[in-house]
Amino acid sequence: MRLLPLSLLTLSLLASVAPAAFAEDMAVKKADDILVTTSGMTVYTFDNDTAGKSACNGPCAAIWPPLAPTGTPSAPFSVIKRDDGSAQLAVNGKPLYLYASDKKAGDRNGDNFKNIWHVVKN
């Protein structure tokens, strides 16, 4: 009978540590004035998306790969479900992407592409 209260205490302690652990497991970070992946690749948003919904599927997603989440995000980040059922990281509800033409950390080749793709500025 003493095992149940101890288990609940352990779970509550683990839950209080989770947000701190997530900061180290984040898929993105701030670099200078923009959001990048932990490997330094530029992160983008798409004007045609709506909050919580990606409009970039099929061939579009081959050019603009959806950014997969790592860990469990905390606000303002969240995870959305794509049309194909996969998970995608979002910020303030806006889905996040990479750009296939960015070849190395720091490239921003997709910024203002067709005036509908933008780097995520902080």
Sequence and secondary structure as in RCSB ss.txt:
>XXXX:A:sequence
MRLLPLSLLTLSLLASVAPAAFAEDMAVKKADDILVTTSGMTVYTFDNDTAGKSACNGPCAAIWPPLAPTGTPSA
PFSVIKRDDGSAQLAVNGKPLYLYASDKKAGDRNGDNFKNIWHVVKN
>XXXX:A:secstr
  HHHHHHHHHHHHHHHHHHHHHHT SEEEETTEEEETT  B EEETT BTTB    THHHHHS B    S   T
TEEEEE TTS EEEEETTEE B  TT  STT  TTTTGGGTEEE B 
